[in-house]
Amino acid sequence: MLQYSRRNLWMAVALALPIASLLTETVWAGKDNFTVHNRRNANMTELYISPSSQGSWDNSNVLNEVLRAGENRRISFASSPASECLYDFKAVFENGQQVEDFQIDVCARNDYAFN
């Protein structure tokens, strides 16, 4: 009977592994569907997103065009490692204001609002 139970345990583990990997991929998939909301009264002209572990801003603006006040835009983290979750955000607005926020967990949430 012990051998029968051990075989059932190994079978359950073997069947659970593919499911666990699918769940993990689902969590990371949110990084490809991250939405930034501009809830300020000024248009956002630039947006910089860098891994928090990097300690400095990437030089590339991730906006292809101005993000108008009240609008939102999807941002892709496709080039980042799957294990990277904490990011720093820096937005530059047409009125010259800059807003920075640090250690945004993009694995635990799927959007961020600049208020």
C-alpha positions in Angstrom: 0.0 0.0 0.0 2.9 2.4 0.8 4.3 1.9 -2.7 0.9 2.6 -4.3 0.6 5.9 -2.3 4.1 6.9 -3.3 3.3 6.3 -7.0 0.2 8.4 -6.7 2.2 11.2 -5.1 4.7 11.2 -7.9 1.9 11.1 -10.5 0.3 14.1 -8.8 3.6 16.0 -8.8 4.2 15.3 -12.4 0.7 16.5 -13.3 1.0 19.6 -11.1 4.3 20.9 -12.6 2.9 22.0 -15.9 0.0 23.8 -14.2 2.3 25.6 -11.8 4.4 26.8 -14.7 1.3 28.1 -16.5 0.3 30.0 -13.3 3.7 31.6 -13.1 3.6 32.7 -16.7 0.2 34.2 -16.1 1.6 36.3 -13.3 4.4 37.6 -15.5 2.1 38.1 -18.4 0.7 41.2 -16.7 3.9 43.0 -17.4 3.0 43.0 -21.1 -0.3 44.6 -20.4 0.7 47.3 -18.0 -1.3 50.5 -18.3 -0.2 54.0 -17.4 -2.9 56.6 -16.6 -2.3 60.3 -16.9 -4.8 61.8 -14.4 -3.0 65.1 -14.2 -4.1 68.4 -15.9 -1.1 68.5 -18.2 0.0 66.3 -21.1 2.8 63.8 -20.4 5.6 64.2 -22.9 8.0 61.7 -21.7 8.0 58.5 -19.6 11.0 56.6 -18.3 10.7 53.2 -16.7 13.8 51.5 -15.2 14.3 48.4 -13.0 14.6 49.6 -9.4 17.8 47.5 -9.1 19.4 49.6 -11.8 19.7 52.7 -9.7 19.5 55.1 -12.6 17.1 56.1 -15.4 17.1 54.5 -18.8 17.7 57.1 -21.5 14.8 56.0 -23.7 11.4 57.6 -23.5 8.8 54.8 -23.7 6.1 57.0 -25.0 5.7 57.0 -28.8 3.6 60.1 -28.6 2.2 62.5 -26.0 -0.1 61.0 -23.4 -2.8 63.6 -23.1 -4.3 64.6 -19.7 -7.0 62.0 -18.8 -5.8 59.4 -21.2 -4.0 56.1 -20.6 -1.5 54.0 -22.6 -0.4 50.3 -22.5 3.3 49.9 -21.7 5.2 46.7 -22.5 7.9 45.2 -20.3 8.6 42.4 -22.8 12.4 43.0 -22.9 12.8 42.8 -19.1 13.7 39.6 -17.3 10.6 37.7 -16.1 12.0 37.8 -12.5 12.2 41.6 -12.5 9.1 43.1 -10.8 10.1 46.4 -9.2 10.4 49.4 -11.4 10.9 53.1 -11.0 8.7 55.5 -13.0 9.6 59.1 -14.1 7.1 61.2 -16.1 7.8 64.6 -17.6 4.9 66.9 -18.4 4.5 69.7 -20.9 4.5 72.3 -18.1 8.0 71.2 -17.0 6.9 69.2 -14.0 8.6 65.8 -13.3 7.0 63.1 -11.2 9.0 60.2 -10.0 7.8 57.1 -8.1 9.9 54.2 -7.0 9.6 50.4 -6.6 6.3 49.9 -8.4 5.6 46.2 -8.4 4.5 45.5 -12.0 4.0 41.8 -11.2 1.4 42.5 -8.5 -0.5 45.2 -10.4 -1.4 45.9 -14.0 -1.6 49.7 -13.9 -0.2 52.9 -12.4 -1.8 56.4 -12.3 0.0 59.7 -12.3 -2.3 61.9 -10.2 
